[in-house]
């Protein structure tokens, strides 16, 4: 592989390139249109290419890797401190070259097309769910202005809305009733779309054996398993389960100096969507463990540990701690290709 490094500042239509043949020195600069950028690589010998992990970076990473280039994607928030003075496309390229020299910055794994497709499914489902919540809240406020009592709970409210509008139609103007029915139909349409995406994710589970293993971990369902598979990309990029949990923002924020070491709340770094799924899944697993205990059914080591944490402190803290442990278990199941065992006891180093 050549010693040449090409830093690329990606954009929709204009691409800035900086070519470096030695550390700290830019020997060539180019500003190319999209068509020129595509032609640029055809007659270029393979070398190392560094880009920020931003929009379209995974697409270009796959294309350049297919041409024989070594592609490195760096996290944008780690590249930003290397930008000197004003932020321009030129300084962004120089910052990429400087950040590449820092061994402490770990590159982002390039996602496959299938992984990006799964991420797209999750993103659209999240947007549709947010729109559904907004419409339901708008309906609640609208009906409240005309003195109608609304059932508690989103599902119950939507289920009973047609009957409510029929029984209280004398209290509502015709225009408002038509508007409420149209919004109700929109909410039902959004629910149908979300169910279609969930069926699509179910089919993904059946196609990938790794996802079947992840799904057996308590608190890991279809949504969490597929989201982890698509967002993590390459689990071998993480040296341990703690590194994965830290990447997800489930480890304590540390503030230490000298002999004083202080650990605070979780850092909340990384993907907030993944962290939300894991914590909600942990709450579900904790509730299932409590039901088993109340029914005097046997508990495995993981369930006993989670209940011990819940009894000793706040339930939310126990749920977050369990989510942290779930992330580590996920890493072990995925990387070592083993099935989940709730009574597994790691050997001492």
C-alpha positions as CSV (number, residue, x, y, z in Angstrom):
1,X,0.0,0.0,0.0
2,X,1.2,3.5,-0.9
3,X,2.3,5.9,1.8
4,X,0.1,8.6,0.3
5,X,-2.9,9.7,2.4
6,X,-5.9,11.4,0.8
7,X,-8.3,13.4,3.2
8,X,-11.8,13.9,1.8
9,X,-14.3,16.4,3.0
10,X,-17.6,15.0,1.8
11,X,-20.6,17.0,0.6
12,X,-23.5,16.7,-1.8
13,X,-22.1,18.4,-4.8
14,X,-18.6,19.8,-4.0
15,X,-15.8,17.6,-2.6
16,X,-12.6,18.9,-1.1
17,X,-9.4,16.7,-1.2
18,X,-6.0,17.1,0.4
19,X,-3.2,14.7,-0.6
20,X,-0.4,14.2,1.8
21,X,2.8,12.3,1.0
22,X,4.5,12.9,4.4
23,X,3.3,13.6,7.9
24,X,2.1,17.1,8.5
25,X,2.5,18.2,4.8
26,X,-0.2,18.7,2.1
27,X,1.3,18.4,-1.3
28,X,-1.9,18.6,-3.4
29,X,-5.3,20.1,-3.1
30,X,-8.4,19.6,-5.3
31,X,-12.0,20.9,-5.2
32,X,-14.1,18.6,-7.4
33,X,-17.7,18.3,-8.4
34,X,-19.6,15.0,-7.9
35,X,-18.8,13.7,-11.4
36,X,-15.2,14.8,-11.2
37,X,-14.9,13.2,-7.8
38,X,-16.1,9.8,-9.2
39,X,-13.6,10.0,-12.1
40,X,-10.7,11.0,-9.8
41,X,-10.4,7.5,-8.3
42,X,-10.4,5.6,-11.6
43,X,-6.7,6.3,-12.5
44,X,-5.4,6.8,-8.9
45,X,-3.2,4.1,-7.4
46,X,-4.5,2.5,-4.2
47,X,-3.7,4.4,-1.0
48,X,-5.2,5.3,2.3
49,X,-8.3,7.5,2.3
50,X,-9.6,9.2,5.4
51,X,-13.1,10.7,5.8
52,X,-15.5,11.8,8.5
53,X,-18.2,9.3,9.4
54,X,-21.0,11.5,8.1
55,X,-23.8,11.4,5.5
56,X,-22.8,9.2,2.5
57,X,-19.5,8.3,4.0
58,X,-20.4,4.6,4.3
59,X,-21.5,4.6,0.6
60,X,-18.2,6.1,-0.6
61,X,-16.3,3.9,1.8
62,X,-17.7,0.8,0.2
63,X,-17.1,2.1,-3.3
64,X,-13.5,3.1,-2.7
65,X,-12.8,-0.1,-0.8
66,X,-14.0,-2.1,-3.8
67,X,-11.4,-0.2,-5.9
68,X,-8.6,-1.3,-3.6
69,X,-8.3,1.8,-1.4
70,X,-7.9,1.5,2.4
71,X,-10.7,3.6,3.8
72,X,-10.7,5.0,7.4
73,X,-13.8,6.7,8.8
74,X,-13.2,8.9,11.8
75,X,-15.9,10.2,14.3
76,X,-16.7,13.8,13.5
77,X,-16.7,15.0,17.1
78,X,-13.1,13.7,17.5
79,X,-12.0,15.5,14.3
80,X,-13.5,18.9,15.2
81,X,-10.8,19.8,17.8
82,X,-8.1,19.6,15.2
83,X,-9.7,22.3,13.1
84,X,-7.5,25.4,13.3
85,X,-9.1,28.9,13.3
86,X,-12.0,29.2,10.8
87,X,-13.9,26.1,9.7
88,X,-13.6,25.6,6.0
89,X,-13.4,22.6,3.7
90,X,-9.6,23.1,3.5
91,X,-9.2,23.1,7.2
92,X,-11.5,20.2,7.6
93,X,-9.2,18.1,5.4
94,X,-6.2,19.2,7.3
95,X,-7.9,18.3,10.6
96,X,-8.6,14.8,9.2
97,X,-5.0,14.3,8.4
98,X,-4.0,15.4,11.9
99,X,-6.7,13.3,13.6
100,X,-5.5,10.2,11.6
101,X,-2.2,10.4,13.4
102,X,-3.8,10.1,16.8
103,X,-3.7,6.4,17.8
104,X,-6.4,7.1,20.5
105,X,-9.1,7.8,17.9
106,X,-10.7,4.6,16.9
107,X,-12.2,4.5,13.4
108,X,-15.8,3.8,12.6
109,X,-16.6,0.4,10.9
110,X,-18.0,0.8,7.4
111,X,-21.5,-0.5,7.3
112,X,-22.7,-2.9,4.6
113,X,-25.8,-2.1,2.5
114,X,-27.9,-4.5,4.5
115,X,-26.9,-2.8,7.8
116,X,-27.7,0.6,6.4
117,X,-31.1,-0.6,5.2
118,X,-31.9,-1.9,8.7
119,X,-30.9,1.5,10.2
120,X,-33.2,3.2,7.6
121,X,-36.1,1.0,8.7
122,X,-35.5,1.9,12.4
123,X,-35.2,5.7,11.6
124,X,-38.4,5.8,9.6
125,X,-40.3,3.8,12.3
126,X,-39.0,6.3,14.9
127,X,-40.2,9.2,12.9
128,X,-43.6,7.7,12.3
129,X,-43.9,6.9,16.0
130,X,-43.1,10.5,16.9
131,X,-45.7,11.7,14.3
132,X,-48.3,9.3,15.8
133,X,-47.6,10.6,19.3
134,X,-47.9,14.2,18.1
135,X,-51.3,13.5,16.4
136,X,-52.7,11.8,19.5
137,X,-51.6,14.7,21.7
138,X,-53.2,17.2,19.2
139,X,-56.4,15.2,19.3
140,X,-56.5,15.2,23.1
141,X,-56.1,18.9,23.2
142,X,-58.7,19.5,20.4
143,X,-61.3,17.4,22.2
144,X,-60.5,18.9,25.5
145,X,-61.3,22.4,24.1
146,X,-64.9,21.1,23.6
147,X,-65.3,19.5,27.0
148,X,-64.7,15.9,26.0
149,X,-63.0,13.6,28.5
150,X,-60.3,11.5,27.0
151,X,-59.4,7.9,28.1
152,X,-56.0,7.5,29.6
153,X,-53.4,5.7,27.5
154,X,-52.6,6.2,23.8
155,X,-53.8,2.8,22.7
156,X,-57.0,3.0,24.6
157,X,-57.6,6.5,23.4
158,X,-57.3,5.6,19.8
159,X,-59.3,2.4,20.2
160,X,-62.2,4.2,21.8
161,X,-62.1,7.4,19.8
162,X,-64.7,6.5,17.1
163,X,-67.2,5.5,19.7
164,X,-66.5,8.7,21.7
165,X,-67.0,10.9,18.7
166,X,-70.3,9.1,17.9
167,X,-71.6,9.4,21.5
168,X,-70.6,13.0,21.9
169,X,-71.3,14.3,18.4
170,X,-73.8,16.9,19.7
171,X,-70.9,18.5,21.6
172,X,-68.6,18.8,18.5
173,X,-69.1,21.0,15.5
174,X,-69.2,19.1,12.2
175,X,-65.9,20.5,11.0
176,X,-64.1,19.4,14.2
177,X,-65.6,16.0,14.0
178,X,-64.4,15.5,10.4
179,X,-61.0,16.8,11.4
180,X,-60.8,14.3,14.3
181,X,-61.8,11.4,12.1
182,X,-59.2,12.4,9.5
183,X,-56.5,12.5,12.2
184,X,-57.7,9.2,13.5
185,X,-57.3,7.6,10.1
186,X,-53.8,9.1,9.8
187,X,-52.9,7.6,13.1
188,X,-54.2,4.2,12.1
189,X,-52.2,4.5,8.8
190,X,-49.0,5.2,10.7
191,X,-49.6,2.2,12.9
192,X,-50.0,0.0,9.9
193,X,-46.7,1.3,8.4
194,X,-44.9,0.6,11.7
195,X,-46.3,-2.9,11.9
196,X,-45.1,-3.5,8.3
197,X,-41.6,-2.4,9.3
198,X,-41.7,-4.7,12.3
199,X,-42.6,-7.6,10.1
200,X,-39.7,-6.7,7.8
201,X,-37.3,-6.7,10.8
202,X,-38.7,-10.1,11.8
203,X,-37.7,-11.5,8.4
204,X,-34.2,-10.0,9.0
205,X,-34.0,-12.0,12.3
206,X,-34.7,-15.2,10.4
207,X,-32.0,-14.5,7.8
208,X,-29.1,-13.7,10.2
209,X,-28.2,-16.5,12.7
210,X,-26.4,-14.0,15.0
211,X,-29.7,-12.1,15.6
212,X,-31.4,-15.3,16.7
213,X,-28.7,-15.7,19.4
214,X,-29.0,-12.1,20.5
215,X,-32.7,-12.4,20.7
216,X,-32.4,-15.0,23.4
217,X,-30.8,-12.5,25.8
218,X,-33.4,-11.2,28.3
219,X,-34.7,-7.8,27.3
220,X,-33.4,-8.1,23.7
221,X,-36.2,-8.3,21.2
222,X,-36.6,-7.8,17.5
223,X,-36.0,-4.0,17.6
224,X,-33.0,-4.1,19.9
225,X,-31.3,-7.0,18.2
226,X,-31.6,-5.6,14.7
227,X,-30.7,-2.1,15.8
228,X,-27.5,-3.4,17.5
229,X,-26.6,-5.5,14.5
230,X,-27.0,-2.6,12.1
231,X,-25.4,0.2,14.3
232,X,-22.5,-1.7,15.8
233,X,-21.5,-3.1,12.4
234,X,-18.3,-5.0,13.4
235,X,-18.4,-6.3,17.0
236,X,-14.7,-7.3,16.7
237,X,-13.9,-3.6,16.7
238,X,-14.6,-3.6,20.5
239,X,-12.0,-5.3,22.7
240,X,-14.4,-6.1,25.5
241,X,-18.0,-5.9,26.5
242,X,-17.2,-2.8,28.6
243,X,-15.9,-1.0,25.5
244,X,-19.3,-1.7,23.8
245,X,-21.2,-0.5,26.9
246,X,-19.0,2.6,27.0
247,X,-19.6,3.3,23.3
248,X,-23.4,3.1,24.1
249,X,-23.0,5.6,26.9
250,X,-24.0,3.1,29.7
251,X,-20.8,3.4,31.8
252,X,-20.3,6.1,34.5
253,X,-18.9,9.5,33.6
254,X,-15.6,9.9,35.3
255,X,-14.0,13.0,36.8
256,X,-10.6,12.1,38.3
257,X,-7.5,14.0,39.3
258,X,-4.5,12.8,41.2
259,X,-5.5,10.3,43.8
260,X,-9.2,11.4,43.7
261,X,-11.4,9.3,41.4
262,X,-15.1,10.2,41.1
263,X,-17.6,8.2,39.1
264,X,-20.9,9.9,38.3
265,X,-24.0,9.1,36.3
266,X,-23.8,7.3,32.9
267,X,-22.1,9.3,30.2
268,X,-25.0,9.1,27.7
269,X,-22.5,9.1,24.8
270,X,-23.1,7.3,21.6
271,X,-26.4,6.4,20.0
272,X,-29.4,7.6,22.1
273,X,-31.8,5.3,20.2
274,X,-29.8,2.2,21.0
275,X,-29.4,3.2,24.7
276,X,-33.2,3.8,24.9
277,X,-34.0,0.4,23.5
278,X,-31.6,-1.3,25.9
279,X,-32.9,0.5,29.0
280,X,-36.5,-0.2,28.1
281,X,-35.6,-3.9,27.4
282,X,-33.9,-4.0,30.8
283,X,-37.0,-2.7,32.5
284,X,-39.0,-5.5,30.8
285,X,-36.5,-8.1,31.9
286,X,-36.5,-6.8,35.4
287,X,-40.3,-7.0,35.5
288,X,-40.2,-10.6,34.2
289,X,-37.8,-11.5,37.0
290,X,-40.0,-10.0,39.6
291,X,-43.0,-12.0,38.3
292,X,-40.9,-15.2,38.5
293,X,-40.0,-14.4,42.1
294,X,-43.6,-13.7,43.1
295,X,-44.6,-17.0,41.5
296,X,-41.8,-18.8,43.5
297,X,-40.2,-19.9,40.3
298,X,-36.4,-20.5,40.1
299,X,-34.2,-17.6,39.0
300,X,-30.9,-17.7,37.1
301,X,-27.8,-15.7,38.2
302,X,-28.6,-12.7,36.0
303,X,-32.2,-12.4,37.3
304,X,-31.1,-12.8,40.9
305,X,-28.4,-10.1,40.4
306,X,-30.9,-7.7,38.8
307,X,-33.4,-8.2,41.6
308,X,-30.7,-7.7,44.2
309,X,-29.8,-4.3,42.6
310,X,-33.5,-3.3,42.4
311,X,-34.1,-4.2,46.1
312,X,-31.0,-2.3,47.2
313,X,-31.7,1.0,45.4
314,X,-33.9,2.7,42.9
315,X,-35.5,0.7,40.1
316,X,-34.3,3.0,37.4
317,X,-30.7,2.6,38.6
318,X,-31.2,-1.2,38.5
319,X,-32.6,-1.0,35.0
320,X,-29.7,1.0,33.7
321,X,-27.2,-1.4,35.4
322,X,-29.0,-4.3,33.8
323,X,-28.9,-2.6,30.4
324,X,-25.1,-2.2,30.9
325,X,-24.8,-5.9,31.7
326,X,-27.1,-6.8,28.7
327,X,-24.7,-4.8,26.4
328,X,-21.7,-6.8,27.7
329,X,-23.6,-10.1,27.3
330,X,-24.6,-9.1,23.8
331,X,-20.9,-8.5,23.0
332,X,-19.9,-12.0,24.4
333,X,-22.7,-13.8,22.6
334,X,-22.0,-12.1,19.3
335,X,-18.2,-12.2,19.3
336,X,-17.7,-15.7,20.7
337,X,-20.7,-17.1,18.8
338,X,-22.2,-18.8,21.9
339,X,-25.7,-19.1,23.1
340,X,-27.0,-17.1,26.1
341,X,-26.7,-18.8,29.6
342,X,-28.2,-16.9,32.5
343,X,-26.1,-18.9,35.0
344,X,-22.8,-18.4,33.1
345,X,-19.9,-17.5,35.4
346,X,-16.9,-16.0,33.8
347,X,-13.6,-17.5,34.9
348,X,-11.2,-15.3,36.8
349,X,-8.3,-13.9,34.7
